[in-house]
């Protein structure tokens, strides 16, 4: 436990940030996983709905600095390409 007041404040801030970052990354992973489940199940409707939820979250994570902007673009590109490769239900 730090003794100096500024170090105590820095520790509190670090803990808040760590929890916020962890929650954001967890949400991001969950939404990406939902898209991948739809892709693996060859369920285009579910995959498209999940992708529509995931894209803004990925963008938000990139703008907040949780992930790099190029990583966000890579996630979106790969997921979209995989979703559109699923044949349309007839």
C-alpha positions in Angstrom: 0.0 0.0 0.0 1.5 3.3 -1.0 2.1 5.9 1.7 2.4 9.0 -0.5 -1.0 10.6 -1.2 -0.5 11.0 -5.0 0.6 7.3 -5.2 -2.6 6.3 -3.4 -4.7 8.3 -5.9 -2.8 6.8 -8.8 -3.5 3.3 -7.5 -7.2 4.1 -7.2 -7.2 5.5 -10.8 -5.3 2.5 -12.1 -7.8 0.1 -10.5 -10.8 1.9 -12.0 -9.2 1.9 -15.4 -8.2 -1.7 -15.2 -11.8 -2.7 -14.3 -13.2 -0.5 -17.1 -10.8 -1.9 -19.7 -11.5 -5.5 -18.6 -15.3 -5.0 -18.9 -14.9 -3.4 -22.3 -12.6 -6.2 -23.6 -15.0 -8.8 -22.2 -18.0 -7.3 -24.0 -16.0 -7.0 -27.2 -14.9 -10.7 -27.1 -18.5 -11.8 -26.3 -20.0 -9.9 -29.3 -17.3 -11.2 -31.6 -17.9 -14.7 -30.3 -21.6 -14.4 -31.1 -20.8 -13.6 -34.7 -18.4 -16.5 -34.9 -21.1 -18.9 -33.5 -23.5 -17.8 -36.2 -20.8 -18.3 -38.9 -19.9 -21.8 -37.6 -23.6 -22.7 -37.4 -24.1 -21.5 -41.0 -26.9 -19.3 -39.7 -26.6 -16.1 -41.8 -29.5 -14.2 -40.2 -28.1 -14.7 -36.7 -24.5 -13.9 -37.8 -25.7 -10.7 -39.6 -27.6 -9.5 -36.5 -24.6 -10.2 -34.3 -22.4 -8.4 -36.7 -24.6 -5.3 -36.7 -24.2 -5.3 -32.9 -20.5 -6.0 -32.9 -19.4 -3.4 -35.4 -20.3 -0.3 -33.4 -18.8 -1.9 -30.3 -15.6 -2.6 -32.1 -15.5 1.0 -33.4 -16.1 2.3 -29.9 -13.3 0.2 -28.5 -10.9 1.5 -31.1 -11.9 5.1 -30.4 -11.5 4.7 -26.6 -8.1 3.0 -27.1 -9.0 -0.5 -25.9 -7.8 -1.9 -29.2 -5.8 -0.4 -32.0 -7.7 1.1 -34.9 -6.1 -1.3 -37.4 -7.0 -4.2 -35.2 -10.6 -3.0 -35.2 -10.6 -2.7 -39.0 -9.2 -6.2 -39.2 -11.9 -7.7 -37.0 -14.7 -6.0 -38.9 -13.3 -6.9 -42.3 -12.7 -10.6 -41.4 -16.1 -11.0 -39.7 -18.0 -9.3 -42.5 -16.2 -11.4 -45.2 -17.0 -14.6 -43.3 -20.7 -13.6 -42.8 -21.2 -12.8 -46.4 -19.6 -16.1 -47.5 -22.5 -17.9 -45.9 -25.1 -18.9 -48.5 -28.5 -17.2 -48.4 -31.3 -19.3 -46.9 -33.8 -20.2 -49.6 
